[in-house]
Amino acid sequence: MSDPNYLGAHRKRWALTKQELAHLLGYQARDPVSRCETSLREPTIKLVLGCEVVFGLSSRTLFPGLYTRVEDLVMVRAATLDEALRHRDDAASERKRELLRLMVERAQNDAIV
């Protein structure tokens, strides 16, 4: 089962049927929209990005649970990469550590908001 999301609320706000939203996203049937709204399936990248286009909202806003789960997993991997780079001082390692620092900064700033 996937994370709760706000897809249904935004679809209804704009008076779209599941079939109409599915059509806008390039699906023949309403099933992908329905399964996502009821959290039976994790949304595909096509559905997530398509909803950003349709509603003008970020994936983080529409699918906050999924976003947080993915962010947490990426940040765990970032910590592992940071540890692997700890004793390296070459230019590429410095750039990588800068990216990792920025990732942590964004995550911390987002947690404050």
DAFEN-V67328 format. One record per helix or strand of 3 or more residues. SS is the DSSP state (~ for helix, > for strand). FROM is the first residue (numbers start at 1). TO is the last residue. If there is no record, write none. Layout:
# DAFEN-V67328
SS|FROM|TO ; SS|FROM|TO
This chain:
# DAFEN-V67328
~|7|13 ; ~|18|25 ; ~|31|37 ; ~|45|55 ; ~|59|62 ; ~|64|85 ; ~|91|112
